Amino acid sequence: MAMIATLNGVVSEKLGQGIVLEVQGVGYSVAMTDEGHGRLKIGQTVKLYVYEHLREDAHDLYGFPSADDKQLFEQLLSVKNVGPKVALAVLSIGSSDKVRTAIAAGDVRLLQTAKGVGKRAAEQMVVELRDKVGLPAAQSAEDLVSRGGINTSDEAVAGLVALGYSETDALSALQRVDAKLPTEERIKQALRGAQ
């Protein structure tokens, strides 16, 4: 159980990738996403949802403007080999809705744009979190397919898995195929691309 859940105070300094939040005379150094950092101004009063990361040699605080952002950060931390810096980098690629959509759609390329995230780590995030992150309320899996995203529960993924592909490899193979094609054609093209 984390000891600090929220901090409410005044931004007294802006650092590289964080801020100093002055709370009743105590300045807390809080790391933030690029977007969150960019929106804050010195002298602004703000409430942040905080994740405490304790190690033998460090005690780091990560701050988020909403409980939803903090929850997504914690979900990213649950992925094997993803630490706080990588999770923060993933959240810096866009809004939490955009990150959730990328994970749910299997958009490995977008996840790889985060600093320190390679193909394997991005695929791991998709495999471990796609059923947990949930899509933004206004979005359905069909919307993702119509916009060219990969719906990880579609028949083409299932077809490739039935042919012996791992889910990660199936997603990867289908990323190079037009999502608007019929299922059978997508499977054929994915198989051709893998040869």
N, CA, C and O of each residue as an XYZ file, in Angstrom:
780
protein
N       0.846     -1.200      0.000
C       0.000      0.000      0.000
C       0.879      1.245      0.000
O       1.759      1.398      0.846
N       0.629      2.126     -0.953
C       1.409      3.360     -1.049
C       1.045      4.291      0.109
O      -0.097      4.325      0.566
N       2.030      5.033      0.562
C       1.767      5.958      1.652
C       1.192      7.268      1.147
O       0.311      7.840      1.788
N       1.676      7.755      0.007
C       1.171      9.015     -0.541
C       0.258      8.684     -1.719
O       0.706      8.107     -2.710
N      -1.018      9.048     -1.614
C      -1.967      8.777     -2.698
C      -2.173     10.013     -3.571
O      -2.267      9.903     -4.793
N      -2.244     11.183     -2.946
C      -2.396     12.434     -3.694
C      -1.563     13.517     -3.021
O      -1.230     13.425     -1.840
N      -1.236     14.537     -3.793
C      -0.586     15.735     -3.270
C      -1.323     16.931     -3.838
O      -1.643     16.966     -5.026
N      -1.592     17.918     -2.983
C      -2.279     19.124     -3.407
C      -1.386     20.286     -3.014
O      -1.159     20.527     -1.828
N      -0.881     21.007     -4.004
C       0.022     22.098     -3.673
C       0.273     23.021     -4.843
O      -0.472     23.024     -5.824
N       1.345     23.816     -4.727
C       1.687     24.823     -5.728
C       2.959     24.402     -6.455
O       3.933     23.982     -5.830
N       2.939     24.520     -7.779
C       4.126     24.215     -8.584
C       5.146     25.313     -8.337
O       4.928     26.459     -8.730
N       6.272     24.975     -7.680
C       7.270     26.002     -7.369
C       8.431     25.994     -8.364
O       9.102     27.011     -8.542
N       8.672     24.849     -9.015
C       9.735     24.747    -10.031
C       9.342     23.723    -11.074
O       8.578     22.797    -10.803
N       9.886     23.906    -12.292
C       9.728     22.890    -13.332
C      11.126     22.353    -13.631
O      12.042     23.107    -13.960
N      11.265     21.043    -13.510
C      12.550     20.402    -13.746
C      12.501     19.700    -15.104
O      11.516     19.826    -15.832
N      13.554     18.966    -15.445
C      13.611     18.252    -16.721
C      12.331     17.536    -17.074
O      11.637     17.936    -18.008
N      12.003     16.480    -16.342
C      10.771     15.747    -16.639
C       9.862     15.710    -15.409
O       9.160     14.729    -15.166
N       9.890     16.773    -14.662
C       9.055     16.795    -13.477
C       8.915     18.192    -12.925
O       9.282     19.184    -13.556
N       8.370     18.235    -11.722
C       8.139     19.517    -11.065
C       8.514     19.387     -9.592
O       8.691     18.287     -9.069
N       8.628     20.536     -8.945
C       8.690     20.557     -7.488
C       7.332     21.093     -7.046
O       6.948     22.210     -7.391
N       6.610     20.274     -6.276
C       5.290     20.650     -5.782
C       5.421     21.023     -4.313
O       5.763     20.187     -3.476
N       5.149     22.274     -4.011
C       5.261     22.803     -2.653
C       3.957     22.521     -1.905
O       2.903     23.054     -2.252
N       4.043     21.671     -0.869
C       2.863     21.308     -0.081
C       3.138     21.666      1.379
O       3.917     20.993      2.055
N       2.497     22.722      1.855
C       2.656     23.188      3.236
C       4.126     23.276      3.662
O       4.520     22.760      4.708
N       4.918     23.939      2.830
C       6.319     24.180      3.163
C       7.282     23.075      2.795
O       8.487     23.225      2.997
N       6.787     21.961      2.257
C       7.655     20.861      1.847
C       7.598     20.748      0.323
O       6.516     20.683     -0.261
N       8.773     20.724     -0.316
C       8.836     20.598     -1.775
C       9.036     19.148     -2.184
O      10.048     18.537     -1.842
N       8.080     18.600     -2.910
C       8.171     17.219     -3.397
C       8.587     17.225     -4.862
O       7.972     17.910     -5.679
N       9.622     16.471     -5.197
C      10.042     16.313     -6.584
C       9.168     15.213     -7.194
O       9.192     14.069     -6.740
N       8.397     15.569     -8.224
C       7.444     14.638     -8.819
C       7.701     14.515    -10.316
O       7.647     15.509    -11.041
N       7.980     13.300    -10.778
C       8.153     13.054    -12.218
C       6.778     12.998    -12.872
O       5.809     12.526    -12.277
N       6.711     13.491    -14.114
C       5.428     13.533    -14.822
C       5.612     13.189    -16.292
O       6.733     13.140    -16.799
N       4.483     12.949    -16.974
C       4.529     12.739    -18.419
C       4.856     14.081    -19.079
O       4.706     15.137    -18.464
N       5.301     14.028    -20.330
C       5.602     15.260    -21.062
C       4.376     16.161    -21.149
O       4.470     17.374    -20.966
N       3.217     15.551    -21.431
C       1.979     16.312    -21.575
C       1.596     16.989    -20.252
O       1.267     18.175    -20.222
N       1.643     16.215    -19.160
C       1.303     16.763    -17.856
C       2.251     17.877    -17.450
O       1.822     18.902    -16.918
N       3.537     17.680    -17.700
C       4.567     18.667    -17.380
C       4.339     19.946    -18.178
O       4.459     21.051    -17.650
N       4.011     19.779    -19.447
C       3.827     20.934    -20.324
C       2.628     21.803    -19.963
O       2.631     23.009    -20.208
N       1.605     21.187    -19.382
C       0.381     21.938    -19.054
C       0.503     22.760    -17.778
O      -0.249     23.715    -17.582
N       1.445     22.398    -16.907
C       1.552     23.091    -15.621
C       2.396     24.357    -15.720
O       3.343     24.436    -16.503
N       2.031     25.340    -14.909
C       2.773     26.602    -14.868
C       3.246     26.847    -13.434
O       2.588     26.457    -12.470
N       4.386     27.492    -13.320
C       4.905     27.836    -11.995
C       3.899     28.760    -11.309
O       3.405     29.714    -11.910
N       3.605     28.463    -10.040
C       2.637     29.243     -9.270
C       1.228     28.657     -9.315
O       0.340     29.101     -8.587
N       1.030     27.658    -10.176
C      -0.297     27.035    -10.312
C      -0.552     26.068     -9.158
O       0.340     25.318     -8.760
N      -1.769     26.090     -8.625
C      -2.176     25.132     -7.602
C      -2.742     23.911     -8.317
O      -3.566     24.030     -9.224
N      -2.286     22.740     -7.894
C      -2.678     21.519     -8.605
C      -2.805     20.342     -7.640
O      -2.108     20.263     -6.628
N      -3.708     19.439     -7.982
C      -3.818     18.177     -7.248
C      -3.288     17.074     -8.160
O      -3.710     16.956     -9.310
N      -2.364     16.271     -7.643
C      -1.799     15.168     -8.416
C      -2.074     13.838     -7.722
O      -2.000     13.729     -6.498
N      -2.390     12.838     -8.525
C      -2.507     11.465     -8.029
C      -1.100     10.893     -8.109
O      -0.465     10.938     -9.162
N      -0.615     10.356     -7.001
C       0.802     10.007     -6.882
C       1.026      8.508     -6.787
O       0.301      7.785     -6.103
N       2.065      8.066     -7.505
C       2.554      6.696     -7.364
C       3.932      6.789     -6.729
O       4.819      7.465     -7.250
N       4.107      6.114     -5.609
C       5.399      6.083     -4.919
C       6.184      4.865     -5.350
O       5.676      3.744     -5.315
N       7.423      5.083     -5.758
C       8.280      3.958     -6.156
C       9.469      3.916     -5.195
O      10.344      4.781     -5.227
N       9.480      2.900     -4.347
C      10.537      2.764     -3.342
C      11.519      1.670     -3.736
O      11.136      0.551     -4.078
N      12.801      2.030     -3.675
C      13.865      1.043     -3.864
C      14.882      1.282     -2.757
O      14.776      2.249     -2.003
N      15.869      0.395     -2.666
C      16.901      0.573     -1.629
C      17.599      1.915     -1.754
O      17.894      2.572     -0.755
N      17.865      2.323     -3.016
C      18.668      3.527     -3.242
C      17.853      4.741     -3.713
O      18.429      5.777     -4.042
N      16.523      4.622     -3.748
C      15.730      5.751     -4.247
C      14.296      5.712     -3.724
O      13.757      4.660     -3.379
N      13.708      6.897     -3.682
C      12.300      7.059     -3.313
C      11.741      8.073     -4.301
O      11.874      9.280     -4.101
N      11.117      7.585     -5.361
C      10.643      8.451     -6.435
C       9.128      8.601     -6.393
O       8.403      7.676     -6.025
N       8.669      9.784     -6.777
C       7.240     10.061     -6.862
C       6.883     10.349     -8.320
O       7.580     11.095     -9.007
N       5.794      9.750     -8.775
C       5.288      9.973    -10.130
C       3.893     10.552     -9.999
O       3.044      9.983     -9.313
N       3.646     11.685    -10.655
C       2.374     12.377    -10.494
C       1.535     12.391    -11.755
O       2.062     12.462    -12.865
N       0.221     12.323    -11.577
C      -0.728     12.269    -12.694
C      -1.914     13.179    -12.406
O      -2.344     13.293    -11.258
N      -2.450     13.831    -13.446
C      -3.574     14.746    -13.229
C      -4.887     14.044    -12.900
O      -5.801     14.666    -12.360
N      -4.991     12.745    -13.220
C      -6.240     12.030    -12.926
C      -5.953     10.638    -12.368
O      -4.878     10.077    -12.582
N      -6.923     10.100    -11.656
C      -6.797      8.743    -11.115
C      -6.710      7.731    -12.255
O      -6.063      6.692    -12.121
N      -7.366      8.037    -13.377
C      -7.359      7.168    -14.548
C      -5.941      7.017    -15.116
O      -5.517      5.914    -15.461
N      -5.215      8.139    -15.209
C      -3.832      8.105    -15.703
C      -2.944      7.277    -14.767
O      -2.103      6.498    -15.216
N      -3.148      7.459    -13.469
C      -2.361      6.707    -12.495
C      -2.648      5.209    -12.615
O      -1.734      4.389    -12.530
N      -3.916      4.860    -12.812
C      -4.286      3.447    -12.948
C      -3.607      2.818    -14.162
O      -3.104      1.697    -14.084
N      -3.592      3.549    -15.298
C      -2.953      3.023    -16.505
C      -1.449      2.851    -16.269
O      -0.859      1.866    -16.714
N      -0.834      3.804    -15.572
C       0.593      3.720    -15.218
C       0.853      2.442    -14.419
O       1.812      1.720    -14.692
N       0.003      2.169    -13.438
C       0.176      0.961    -12.611
C      -0.032     -0.312    -13.434
O       0.636     -1.320    -13.201
N      -0.960     -0.266    -14.396
C      -1.150     -1.427    -15.264
C       0.095     -1.670    -16.111
O       0.502     -2.815    -16.307
N       0.695     -0.601    -16.608
C       1.923     -0.742    -17.407
C       3.045     -1.331    -16.549
O       3.840     -2.137    -17.034
N       3.110     -0.931    -15.279
C       4.140     -1.462    -14.377
C       3.977     -2.964    -14.140
O       4.943     -3.649    -13.802
N       2.757     -3.474    -14.317
C       2.522     -4.902    -14.094
C       3.104     -5.768    -15.216
O       3.209     -6.986    -15.070
N       3.482     -5.137    -16.338
C       4.057     -5.874    -17.466
C       5.500     -6.218    -17.143
O       6.254     -5.390    -16.630
N       5.871     -7.450    -17.451
C       7.229     -7.936    -17.188
C       8.262     -7.000    -17.818
O       8.135     -6.612    -18.980
N       9.269     -6.647    -17.050
C      10.388     -5.794    -17.479
C      10.021     -4.343    -17.780
O      10.800     -3.639    -18.424
N       8.851     -3.877    -17.329
C       8.499     -2.463    -17.512
C       8.596     -1.768    -16.154
O       7.870     -2.090    -15.214
N       9.513     -0.806    -16.084
C       9.694     -0.039    -14.859
C       9.021      1.317    -14.982
O       8.430      1.624    -16.018
N       9.103      2.133    -13.933
C       8.432      3.433    -13.933
C       8.854      4.362    -15.066
O       8.011      5.057    -15.633
N      10.144      4.389    -15.406
C      10.595      5.304    -16.465
C       9.995      4.925    -17.815
O       9.579      5.794    -18.583
N       9.954      3.617    -18.103
C       9.371      3.155    -19.370
C       7.869      3.403    -19.373
O       7.317      3.854    -20.377
N       7.200      3.111    -18.255
C       5.752      3.334    -18.166
C       5.425      4.812    -18.379
O       4.452      5.143    -19.058
N       6.238      5.700    -17.799
C       6.031      7.142    -17.973
C       6.258      7.542    -19.428
O       5.533      8.382    -19.961
N       7.261      6.943    -20.072
C       7.534      7.235    -21.485
C       6.359      6.805    -22.360
O       6.006      7.500    -23.313
N       5.751      5.658    -22.040
C       4.594      5.185    -22.809
C       3.432      6.164    -22.645
O       2.755      6.487    -23.621
N       3.199      6.632    -21.433
C       2.122      7.589    -21.202
C       2.404      8.941    -21.858
O       1.486      9.735    -22.063
N       3.667      9.202    -22.187
C       4.025     10.468    -22.821
C       3.732     10.478    -24.322
O       3.855     11.526    -24.955
N       3.346      9.330    -24.913
C       3.056      9.331    -26.354
C       1.688      9.952    -26.650
O       1.379     10.230    -27.808
N       0.882     10.169    -25.637
C      -0.428     10.794    -25.851
C      -1.311     10.634    -24.641
O      -0.856     10.241    -23.568
N      -2.584     10.944    -24.823
C      -3.537     10.833    -23.719
C      -3.673      9.378    -23.289
O      -3.285      8.470    -24.024
N      -4.223      9.157    -22.103
C      -4.401      7.777    -21.645
C      -5.352      7.020    -22.567
O      -5.195      5.814    -22.754
N      -6.346      7.715    -23.153
C      -7.240      7.065    -24.117
C      -6.468      6.589    -25.341
O      -6.709      5.497    -25.856
N      -5.537      7.421    -25.798
C      -4.736      7.058    -26.980
C      -3.864      5.844    -26.675
O      -3.731      4.952    -27.512
N      -3.267      5.803    -25.483
C      -2.418      4.671    -25.093
C      -3.263      3.406    -24.941
O      -2.864      2.334    -25.397
N      -4.416      3.526    -24.309
C      -5.320      2.363    -24.159
C      -5.724      1.811    -25.524
O      -5.719      0.599    -25.741
N      -6.074      2.711    -26.435
C      -6.483      2.298    -27.776
C      -5.340      1.587    -28.492
O      -5.552      0.571    -29.155
N      -4.136      2.117    -28.359
C      -2.971      1.493    -28.997
C      -2.758      0.078    -28.467
O      -2.483     -0.841    -29.239
N      -2.885     -0.097    -27.164
C      -2.692     -1.421    -26.565
C      -3.808     -2.365    -27.001
O      -3.547     -3.496    -27.412
N      -5.061     -1.893    -26.910
C      -6.202     -2.740    -27.277
C      -6.188     -3.105    -28.755
O      -6.652     -4.178    -29.141
N      -5.648     -2.196    -29.591
C      -5.620     -2.434    -31.034
C      -4.367     -3.181    -31.475
O      -4.239     -3.531    -32.648
N      -3.446     -3.429    -30.555
C      -2.204     -4.106    -30.924
C      -1.286     -3.224    -31.742
O      -0.523     -3.730    -32.566
N      -1.341     -1.903    -31.535
C      -0.526     -0.956    -32.308
C       0.887     -0.894    -31.734
O       1.257      0.051    -31.038
N       1.664     -1.931    -32.049
C       3.032     -2.050    -31.526
C       3.894     -0.880    -32.000
O       4.738     -0.382    -31.255
N       3.679     -0.445    -33.241
C       4.492      0.652    -33.789
C       4.344      1.931    -32.982
O       5.332      2.608    -32.697
N       3.108      2.264    -32.613
C       2.901      3.482    -31.831
C       3.545      3.353    -30.451
O       4.176      4.293    -29.967
N       3.388      2.200    -29.826
C       3.997      1.992    -28.500
C       5.519      2.095    -28.565
O       6.156      2.548    -27.614
N       6.103      1.672    -29.695
C       7.559      1.744    -29.852
C       8.080      3.171    -29.976
O       9.282      3.401    -29.848
N       7.188      4.134    -30.224
C       7.646      5.522    -30.309
C       8.019      6.060    -28.922
O       8.659      7.107    -28.816
N       7.626      5.358    -27.872
C       7.993      5.769    -26.512
C       9.475      5.487    -26.285
O       9.986      4.439    -26.678
N      10.146      6.423    -25.656
C      11.583      6.291    -25.391
C      11.859      5.040    -24.552
O      11.252      4.840    -23.500
N      12.779      4.205    -25.031
C      13.173      3.016    -24.282
C      12.295      1.795    -24.519
O      12.491      0.760    -23.882
N      11.314      1.904    -25.440
C      10.429      0.769    -25.706
C      10.777      0.137    -27.046
O      10.611      0.751    -28.099
N      11.261     -1.097    -26.991
C      11.568     -1.838    -28.207
C      10.377     -2.662    -28.641
O       9.335     -2.667    -27.985
N      10.540     -3.362    -29.758
C       9.438     -4.146    -30.314
C       8.951     -5.210    -29.325
O       7.748     -5.378    -29.130
N       9.881     -5.915    -28.711
C       9.498     -6.985    -27.785
C       8.706     -6.444    -26.593
O       7.702     -7.031    -26.190
N       9.161     -5.331    -26.038
C       8.463     -4.737    -24.884
C       7.066     -4.274    -25.293
O       6.105     -4.464    -24.547
N       6.952     -3.666    -26.482
C       5.653     -3.199    -26.962
C       4.700     -4.381    -27.157
O       3.528     -4.309    -26.787
N       5.206     -5.460    -27.736
C       4.379     -6.655    -27.934
C       3.948     -7.245    -26.599
O       2.818     -7.709    -26.451
N       4.856     -7.223    -25.628
C       4.547     -7.736    -24.291
C       3.409     -6.938    -23.651
O       2.524     -7.504    -23.009
N       3.448     -5.612    -23.836
C       2.376     -4.766    -23.293
C       1.029     -5.142    -23.909
O       0.019     -5.242    -23.211
N       1.030     -5.347    -25.226
C      -0.209     -5.703    -25.919
C      -0.744     -7.030    -25.393
O      -1.923     -7.146    -25.056
N       0.134     -8.030    -25.327
C      -0.298     -9.372    -24.907
C      -0.822     -9.366    -23.472
O      -1.855     -9.968    -23.183
N      -0.104     -8.681    -22.571
C      -0.487     -8.731    -21.160
C      -1.626     -7.787    -20.781
O      -2.336     -8.040    -19.807
N      -1.812     -6.691    -21.543
C      -2.768     -5.670    -21.095
C      -3.984     -5.471    -21.982
O      -4.937     -4.814    -21.563
N      -3.985     -6.010    -23.184
C      -5.063     -5.635    -24.118
C      -6.455     -5.946    -23.587
O      -7.401     -5.231    -23.916
N      -6.612     -6.995    -22.774
C      -7.925     -7.313    -22.222
C      -8.192     -6.584    -20.910
O      -9.300     -6.643    -20.379
N      -7.178     -5.898    -20.388
C      -7.327     -5.237    -19.090
C      -7.532     -3.732    -19.202
O      -8.169     -3.127    -18.340
N      -6.994     -3.119    -20.267
C      -7.020     -1.652    -20.326
C      -8.389     -1.094    -20.653
O      -8.711      0.021    -20.243
N      -9.211     -1.850    -21.389
C     -10.523     -1.327    -21.780
C     -10.368     -0.224    -22.796
O      -9.385      0.517    -22.778
N     -11.339     -0.114    -23.687
C     -11.299      0.939    -24.696
C     -12.014      2.168    -24.170
O     -12.883      2.059    -23.304
N     -11.653      3.351    -24.692
C     -12.410      4.544    -24.317
C     -13.888      4.301    -24.611
O     -14.218      3.595    -25.564
N     -14.759      4.863    -23.826
C     -16.192      4.572    -23.902
C     -16.780      4.723    -25.299
O     -17.655      3.946    -25.683
N     -16.322      5.699    -26.057
C     -16.926      5.957    -27.362
C     -16.367      5.067    -28.457
O     -16.697      5.251    -29.629
N     -15.545      4.128    -28.105
C     -14.865      3.342    -29.119
C     -15.187      1.873    -29.009
O     -15.250      1.319    -27.912
N     -15.389      1.254    -30.135
C     -15.622     -0.189    -30.151
C     -14.529     -0.835    -30.977
O     -13.787     -0.149    -31.679
N     -14.430     -2.129    -30.897
C     -13.424     -2.843    -31.677
C     -13.651     -2.629    -33.169
O     -12.688     -2.548    -33.932
N     -14.921     -2.535    -33.600
C     -15.205     -2.322    -35.023
C     -14.637     -0.980    -35.494
O     -14.131     -0.867    -36.610
N     -14.730      0.050    -34.616
C     -14.170      1.354    -34.975
C     -12.677      1.240    -35.237
O     -12.152      1.846    -36.171
N     -11.994      0.456    -34.404
C     -10.555      0.293    -34.571
C     -10.231     -0.325    -35.920
O      -9.320      0.130    -36.611
N     -10.973     -1.360    -36.297
C     -10.719     -2.013    -37.578
C     -10.987     -1.045    -38.722
O     -10.214     -0.979    -39.678
N     -12.095     -0.287    -38.626
C     -12.435      0.621    -39.717
C     -11.404      1.738    -39.854
O     -11.253      2.306    -40.936
N     -10.692      2.061    -38.772
C      -9.656      3.076    -38.843
C      -8.292      2.480    -39.143
O      -7.290      3.194    -39.118
N      -8.236      1.193    -39.425
C      -6.957      0.576    -39.785
C      -6.225     -0.025    -38.612
O      -5.102     -0.501    -38.774
N      -6.827     -0.020    -37.423
C      -6.193     -0.641    -36.261
C      -6.415     -2.141    -36.297
O      -7.172     -2.642    -37.128
N      -5.768     -2.848    -35.413
C      -5.935     -4.296    -35.349
C      -6.831     -4.614    -34.173
O      -6.539     -4.234    -33.039
N      -7.910     -5.302    -34.437
C      -8.792     -5.763    -33.374
C      -8.261     -7.129    -32.950
O      -8.336     -8.095    -33.709
N      -7.736     -7.202    -31.758
C      -7.064     -8.427    -31.333
C      -8.007     -9.591    -31.105
O      -7.556    -10.724    -30.938
N      -9.310     -9.335    -31.095
C     -10.239    -10.450    -30.923
C     -10.849    -10.851    -32.268
O     -11.815    -11.613    -32.300
N     -10.295    -10.346    -33.385
C     -10.906    -10.665    -34.678
C     -10.517    -12.074    -35.153
O      -9.632    -12.723    -34.596
N     -11.206    -12.507    -36.186
C     -11.051    -13.882    -36.667
C      -9.692    -14.130    -37.309
O      -9.204    -15.260    -37.298
N      -9.070    -13.088    -37.869
C      -7.761    -13.270    -38.505
C      -6.702    -13.651    -37.462
O      -5.856    -14.509    -37.714
N      -6.754    -13.013    -36.306
C      -5.818    -13.365    -35.228
C      -6.061    -14.811    -34.803
O      -5.125    -15.599    -34.674
N      -7.331    -15.145    -34.588
C      -7.681    -16.512    -34.182
C      -7.239    -17.527    -35.235
O      -6.763    -18.612    -34.901
N      -7.403    -17.164    -36.510
C      -6.998    -18.064    -37.600
C      -5.501    -18.329    -37.600
O      -5.064    -19.465    -37.784
N      -4.713    -17.270    -37.393
C      -3.250    -17.437    -37.368
C      -2.812    -18.237    -36.138
O      -1.889    -19.048    -36.215
N      -3.477    -18.004    -35.012
C      -3.155    -18.771    -33.796
C      -3.455    -20.254    -34.032
O      -2.698    -21.124    -33.601
N      -4.570    -20.532    -34.723
C      -4.936    -21.921    -35.035
C      -3.899    -22.571    -35.953
O      -3.732    -23.790    -35.952
N      -3.207    -21.741    -36.735
C      -2.166    -22.255    -37.639
C      -0.808    -22.382    -36.947
O       0.186    -22.740    -37.579
N      -0.774    -22.087    -35.646
C       0.468    -22.289    -34.899
C       1.200    -21.023    -34.504
O       2.235    -21.094    -33.842
N       0.686    -19.863    -34.893
C       1.321    -18.599    -34.504
C       1.043    -18.319    -33.028
O       0.007    -18.719    -32.496
N       1.978    -17.630    -32.373
C       1.667    -17.110    -31.033
C       0.801    -15.872    -31.270
O       0.791    -15.327    -32.374
N       0.074    -15.426    -30.242
C      -0.757    -14.234    -30.415
C       0.087    -13.025    -30.793
O      -0.327    -12.210    -31.618
N       1.270    -12.904    -30.195
C       2.154    -11.780    -30.497
C       2.573    -11.799    -31.954
O       2.534    -10.769    -32.627
N       2.981    -12.980    -32.456
C       3.392    -13.089    -33.859
C       2.220    -12.835    -34.795
O       2.388    -12.215    -35.845
N       1.040    -13.306    -34.425
C      -0.149    -13.084    -35.248
C      -0.444    -11.589    -35.347
O      -0.706    -11.073    -36.434
N      -0.401    -10.900    -34.211
C      -0.634     -9.455    -34.214
C       0.397     -8.737    -35.061
O       0.067     -7.842    -35.839
N       1.645     -9.136    -34.901
C       2.733     -8.515    -35.645
C       2.544     -8.727    -37.150
O       2.708     -7.789    -37.931
N       2.203     -9.946    -37.560
C       2.004    -10.256    -38.979
C       0.832     -9.468    -39.550
O       0.895     -9.012    -40.692
N      -0.230     -9.303    -38.777
C      -1.421     -8.608    -39.269
C      -1.259     -7.094    -39.318
O      -2.035     -6.412    -39.987
N      -0.269     -6.562    -38.622
C      -0.056     -5.114    -38.660
C       0.318     -4.639    -40.051
O       0.055     -3.489    -40.403
N       0.925     -5.505    -40.845
C       1.362     -5.111    -42.186
C       0.280     -5.365    -43.235
O       0.525     -5.201    -44.430
N      -0.915     -5.764    -42.795
C      -1.998     -6.116    -43.705
C      -3.159     -5.131    -43.525
O      -3.465     -4.725    -42.404
N      -3.795     -4.755    -44.625
C      -4.938     -3.848    -44.590
C      -6.072     -4.465    -43.771
O      -6.574     -5.536    -44.109
N      -6.471     -3.792    -42.701
C      -7.493     -4.321    -41.785
C      -8.886     -4.363    -42.408
O      -9.787     -5.011    -41.876
N      -9.062     -3.671    -43.540
C     -10.393     -3.638    -44.163
C     -10.654     -4.847    -45.060
O     -11.791     -5.072    -45.475
N      -9.623     -5.622    -45.360
C      -9.791     -6.806    -46.215
C     -10.607     -7.879    -45.490
O     -10.671     -7.885    -44.261
N     -11.233     -8.790    -46.253
C     -11.932     -9.911    -45.617
C     -10.943    -10.757    -44.802
O      -9.748    -10.788    -45.099
N     -11.449    -11.430    -43.786
C     -10.621    -12.216    -42.867
C      -9.694    -13.184    -43.604
O      -8.494    -13.236    -43.333
N     -10.263    -13.948    -44.533
C      -9.480    -14.956    -45.241
C      -8.301    -14.334    -45.986
O      -7.193    -14.869    -45.973
N      -8.557    -13.189    -46.639
C      -7.510    -12.506    -47.404
C      -6.436    -11.953    -46.465
O      -5.249    -11.985    -46.791
N      -6.848    -11.451    -45.309
C      -5.872    -10.927    -44.337
C      -4.957    -12.044    -43.853
O      -3.751    -11.844    -43.714
N      -5.531    -13.230    -43.595
C      -4.721    -14.361    -43.141
C      -3.723    -14.754    -44.242
O      -2.550    -14.994    -43.958
N      -4.187    -14.819    -45.484
C      -3.305    -15.182    -46.615
C      -2.147    -14.189    -46.728
O      -0.988    -14.578    -46.875
N      -2.486    -12.902    -46.658
C      -1.434    -11.877    -46.799
C      -0.464    -11.922    -45.622
O       0.738    -11.727    -45.804
N      -0.972    -12.175    -44.426
C      -0.093    -12.272    -43.253
C       0.857    -13.458    -43.420
O       2.039    -13.359    -43.094
N       0.343    -14.574    -43.925
C       1.186    -15.762    -44.149
C       2.241    -15.476    -45.217
O       3.398    -15.872    -45.072
N       1.843    -14.790    -46.287
C       2.797    -14.444    -47.354
C       3.890    -13.540    -46.829
O       5.066    -13.714    -47.150
N       3.489    -12.562    -46.010
C       4.468    -11.604    -45.457
C       5.451    -12.261    -44.514
O       6.565    -11.769    -44.335
N       5.053    -13.365    -43.911
C       5.923    -14.055    -42.925
C       6.958    -14.952    -43.608
O       7.909    -15.404    -42.971
N       6.768    -15.206    -44.901
C       7.703    -16.113    -45.595
C       8.972    -15.408    -46.010
O       9.856    -16.027    -46.602
